[in-house]
Amino acid sequence: MDGLRGFAILLLCQSAGEALARLTHAPLPGPVIGLLLLWALLNVAALRAPVAAAANALLGHLSLLFVPVGVGVVAHLGLVERFGGRMLAAIVLSTWAGMAVAALVLRALLRERRAGSA
């Protein structure tokens, strides 16, 4: 029963985020706003257990979410052949850029932490 309550909470947060995004013409997508709402709601102890139960159930079936992507790749093999090199380059470069930014931010935070404790 906790899983159903948690799933309802997840759906309500996403729906509320979608409604807020459309009503306010926010620059953020509805699911992102819903995620922020969920993050705020997780401060309420009574909501944590149901959401955790729903999250664990969804994580147990996470691999099913990759099936549509795999089917899409197979269905569009011509595009993968045509643009595969560029897509691979974009994926590799964006991954490296993300890792570099994360490393620089971590380095700055550690430097700031050391300076604060000295």
Backbone as a ProteinNet text record, in pm:
[ID]
protein_1_A
[PRIMARY]
MDGLRGFAILLLCQSAGEALARLTHAPLPGPVIGLLLLWALLNVAALRAPVAAAANALLGHLSLLFVPVGVGVVAHLGLVERFGGRMLAAIVLSTWAGMAVAALVLRALLRERRAGSA
[TERTIARY]
81.8	0	86	202.4	292.3	340.4	365.2	411.5	310.7	181.9	78.4	69.1	76.9	75.2	194.6	310.8	430.8	421.7	366.6	350	253.2	148.6	53.5	122.3	207.9	281.8	372.3	441.9	529.3	450.2	335.7	253.1	195	154	100.6	207.6	329.4	437.4	466.9	470.8	496.6	382.3	259.1	144.2	142.3	171.6	175.5	287.4	402.2	512.6	475.7	407.9	364.8	264.3	169.9	70.2	136.8	230.1	300.6	381.9	446.3	526.9	439.5	322.8	234.6	167.4	127.3	58.9	152	274.2	367.8	462.1	454.2	546	690.8	718	851.2	950.4	1077.4	1177.9	1220.4	1173.6	1205.9	1095.8	1130.3	1026.7	946.1	823.5	735	792.4	852.3	908.7	1019.7	1094.9	1200.5	1136.3	1033.1	961.9	898.1	841.6	785	889.4	1009.8	1119.1	1156.1	1156.7	1184.1	1074.1	950.5	839.6	855.6	891.7	912.6	1025.5	1132.5	1246.4	1202.6	1118.5	1067.2	975.6	892.6	800.3	871.2	988.7	1061.2	1113.4	1100.7	1132.8	1026.6	909.5	802.6	827	852.7	891.5	785.8	658.5	551.4	547	607.2	603.9	724.7	829.1	951.8	933.2	868.6	854.1	772.1	657	583.1	659.9	728.3	804.5	921.1	984.4	1093.9	1043.2	926.3	869.7	841.3	785.5	757.4	886.8	985.4	1113.3	1182.5	1179.8	1242.5	1172.5	1040.6	966.6	1001.7	1011.2	1045.9	1189.8	1280.5	1420.4	1437.9	1351.9	1358	1328.1	1258.2	1220.9	1284.5	1390.7	1454.7	1503.2	1546.9	1599.8	1493.9	1366.7	1260.2	1256.9	1306.2	1304.4	1402	1497.9	1594.4	1544.3	1437.5	1384.2	1341.4	1263.1	1224.4	1343.8	1447.9	1567	1634.6	1646.8	1707.8	1628.8	1497.3	1412.2	1427.5	1436.4	1454	1585.2	1691	1821	1813.7	1754.5	1742.9	1654.5	1548.1	1456.5	1520.3	1619.6	1682.6	1831.6	1865.9	2006.5	2070.2	1991.1	2043.9	2095.6	2021.5	2065.9	2189.7	2193.8	2311.5	2433.8	2416.9	2528.6	2572.3	2475.2	2505.8	2566.2	2509.6	2553.2	2620	2648.2	2702.4	2833.4	2922.3	3051.2	3034.3	2947.1	2922	2854.8	2760.3	2693.1	2793.4	2880.9	2982.2	3074.9	3115.9	3202.8	3131.5	3004.8	2929.7	2915.7	2889.3	2874.6	3006.7	3116.4	3247	3289.1	3276	3317.8	3232.8	3101.4	3017.7	3044.5	3075.5	3110.8	3241	3340.6	3467.1	3448.7	3368.1	3344.1	3274.6	3176.5	3107.4	3200.3	3285.9	3380.9	3481.4	3526	3621.6	3559.7	3437.4	3369.4	3349.6	3308.4	3290.3	3422.2	3532.5	3663.2	3704.9	3681.8	3718.6	3634.9	3507.1	3421.3	3465.4	3495.3	3542.3	3672.5	3763.5	3892.2	3869.9	3783.5	3756.2	3691.8	3598	3532.8	3630.2	3717.7	3817.5	3916.4	3955.2	4046.4	3979.1	3851.2	3776.2	3761.7	3739.2	3723.6	3854.8	3967	4097.5	4127.5	4092.3	4117	4030	3909.3	3818	3859.2	3924.5	3962.8	4099.7	4175.1	4309.9	4306.6
-120.3	0	126.5	117.7	233.3	265.4	160	182.1	258.3	225.7	297.9	443.4	464.7	603.7	681.5	618	684	713.3	617.4	639.3	754.5	762.8	874.4	1007.2	1007.8	1130.8	1170.7	1073.3	1102.4	1160	1098.5	1148.1	1286.3	1307.9	1440	1548	1515.4	1613.8	1645.6	1543.2	1569.3	1648.2	1613.5	1685.8	1830.7	1851	1988.2	2067	2003.8	2071.4	2107.7	2016.2	2043.3	2158.4	2157.8	2265.2	2399.6	2400.9	2525.4	2576.1	2485.1	2527.1	2589.6	2530.8	2584.6	2715.1	2722.4	2843.1	2962.1	2937.3	3048.2	3071.7	2986.5	2994.2	2993.8	2908.7	2898.8	2844.9	2885.6	2835.2	2691.1	2635.9	2497.5	2403.7	2282.7	2186	2142.8	2101.3	2058.9	1950.3	1844.8	1740.8	1791	1890.6	1946.2	2021.2	2097.1	2167	2065.8	1958.5	1852.2	1786.9	1768.5	1712	1804.1	1933.7	2029.6	2026.6	2012.5	1998.8	1871.3	1762	1636.1	1649	1715.3	1736.1	1812.2	1914.1	1989.1	1901.3	1819.9	1734	1623.2	1584.9	1478.6	1522.7	1651.2	1697.9	1654.8	1614.4	1564.7	1415.9	1378.5	1240.8	1138.9	1174.5	1079.6	1044.6	1126.9	1101.2	1021.9	1013.9	947.8	798.8	728.7	582.8	544.5	607.4	570.4	601.8	715.1	750.5	653.5	613.6	516.6	382.5	340.1	213.5	219.9	330.7	346.4	354.1	425.3	439.3	304.1	224.8	92.1	2.5	11.3	-68.5	-24.3	106	156.2	121.7	130.7	97.6	-50	-133.4	-275.4	-305.9	-216.5	-236.2	-131.3	-70.8	36.8	-8.7	-132	-180	-177.3	-185.6	-180.3	-46	59.3	191.2	201.4	108.3	112	39.9	-34.4	-107.8	-12.2	93.2	183.4	249.4	280.9	341.8	242.8	119.3	16.4	-6.6	-9.9	-27.7	91.4	211.5	331.1	328.9	282.2	273.5	173.4	57.7	-44.3	5.2	76.1	125.2	232.6	301.3	411	385.4	264	230.2	315.2	354.7	439.7	572.5	629.8	755.6	734.3	620.4	591.1	574.6	507	493.1	628.2	713.5	842.6	942	947.7	1047.5	986.9	856.9	788.5	847.2	880.2	938.2	1071.2	1154.2	1285.1	1269	1173.2	1149.4	1099.6	1008	956.6	1068.1	1154.1	1266.9	1359.9	1388.2	1475.5	1413	1283.2	1215.4	1216.3	1183.4	1178.5	1317.3	1416.6	1552.9	1609.3	1587.1	1639.9	1567.1	1437.9	1364.7	1419.4	1436.6	1492.2	1633	1714.2	1850.5	1846.8	1760.6	1748.4	1702.2	1605.5	1557.4	1666.3	1743.2	1850.8	1958.7	1996.3	2098	2046.4	1921.3	1864	1863.5	1828.2	1827.9	1968.3	2065.6	2204.1	2257	2225.4	2268.8	2202	2072.8	2002	2060.5	2087.6	2147.2	2282.3	2365.7	2497.1	2482.5	2389.1	2369.3	2317.1	2225.2	2174.4	2283	2367.2	2478.7	2576.3	2603.7	2693.6	2633.3	2503.5	2435.2	2440	2415.5	2422.7	2562.4	2663.3	2802.5	2841.5	2788.3	2818.8	2754.9	2639.1	2569.8	2613.2	2688.3	2731.2	2855.3
0	0	0	70	69.2	-71.6	-150.2	-287	-370.8	-353.6	-429.1	-384.6	-252.9	-203.8	-257.8	-254.1	-304.9	-452.9	-528.8	-671.7	-697.8	-617.6	-630	-599.9	-499.1	-465.1	-581.4	-639.5	-753.4	-870.9	-901.3	-1011.3	-982.2	-858.2	-821.6	-832.3	-790.1	-801.4	-947.2	-1032.1	-1173.2	-1235.7	-1202.2	-1257	-1210	-1081.5	-1028.6	-1095	-1116.9	-1185.6	-1328	-1395.9	-1533.6	-1536.2	-1442.9	-1436.2	-1406.3	-1312.1	-1278.9	-1397.7	-1468.6	-1584	-1691.8	-1713.8	-1818.2	-1775.2	-1647.4	-1599.9	-1588.8	-1548.1	-1525.3	-1642.7	-1744.2	-1858.9	-1811.6	-1713.9	-1654.9	-1758.5	-1745.9	-1840.6	-1810.2	-1698.6	-1662.9	-1708.9	-1748.6	-1784.6	-1662.6	-1685.9	-1577.7	-1489.5	-1546.6	-1461.1	-1368.7	-1412.1	-1325.9	-1208.6	-1237.4	-1129.9	-1036.3	-1091.9	-1009.1	-921.6	-974.5	-895.7	-780.8	-805.2	-697.4	-591.7	-635.4	-539.6	-456.4	-522.2	-451	-350.9	-390.2	-300.7	-175.6	-193.8	-78.7	6.7	-57.8	17.2	93.4	49.5	118.9	255.1	287.1	421.7	522.5	472.9	559.9	582.6	706.5	737.7	696	705.5	674	524.9	439.8	295.4	247.6	329.2	284.1	259.5	350.3	336.2	212.6	188.9	66.8	-61.3	-64.6	-184.4	-202.6	-93.1	-101.5	-153.9	-109	-156.6	-306.5	-351.6	-495.1	-574.9	-523.1	-593.1	-605.7	-499.7	-505.8	-607.8	-613.4	-712.2	-854.2	-876.4	-1009.7	-1046.6	-951.2	-978.8	-1011.3	-956.7	-987.1	-1132.6	-1199.6	-1340.2	-1431.1	-1385.9	-1461.1	-1598.6	-1608.2	-1736.3	-1846.9	-1811.2	-1912.5	-1984.4	-1919.4	-1982.2	-2098.5	-2105	-2213.6	-2338.4	-2327.8	-2442.9	-2554.6	-2527.1	-2637.2	-2705.4	-2628.7	-2688.3	-2782.3	-2737.6	-2822	-2949.1	-2938	-3055.8	-3149.9	-3092.4	-3175.3	-3251.2	-3186.7	-3254.8	-3368.9	-3343.1	-3447.2	-3561	-3528.8	-3631.8	-3719	-3666	-3740.8	-3762	-3798	-3819.7	-3929.6	-4026.5	-4133.4	-4079.1	-3986.8	-3925.5	-3839.7	-3771	-3688.7	-3778.1	-3892.2	-3986.1	-4039.5	-4067.5	-4128.8	-4029.2	-3907	-3809.6	-3687	-3690.4	-3573.5	-3524.4	-3615.6	-3576.2	-3505.6	-3559.1	-3496.9	-3361.4	-3353.5	-3224.6	-3121.5	-3161.6	-3070.2	-3023.5	-3116.5	-3080.3	-2981.9	-3007	-2917.1	-2778.8	-2774.3	-2644.9	-2569	-2636.7	-2570.5	-2524.3	-2611.4	-2573.9	-2460.2	-2464.2	-2356.9	-2225.7	-2231.9	-2110.2	-2052.1	-2136.3	-2088.4	-2032	-2099.2	-2049.7	-1913.8	-1899	-1769.8	-1660.3	-1690.8	-1590.7	-1555.1	-1653.6	-1627.3	-1539.6	-1568.9	-1487.3	-1345.1	-1331.5	-1197.7	-1121.1	-1189.1	-1122.7	-1081.5	-1166.7	-1133	-1016.3	-1015.3	-904.5	-775.3	-781	-661.4	-612.1	-703.1	-664	-595.9	-652	-592.4	-455.1	-441.5	-311.7	-207.6	-245.9	-151.2	-111.3	-206.6	-177.2	-79.4	-103.7	-16.3	123.6	128.4	258	336.9	267.8	336	384.6	303	342.7	460.8	468.2	578.2	709.5	702.3	825.1	874.8	794.4	835.7	920.3
[MASK]
++++++++++++++++++++++++++++++++++++++++++++++++++++++++++++++++++++++++++++++++++++++++++++++++++++++++++++++++++++++

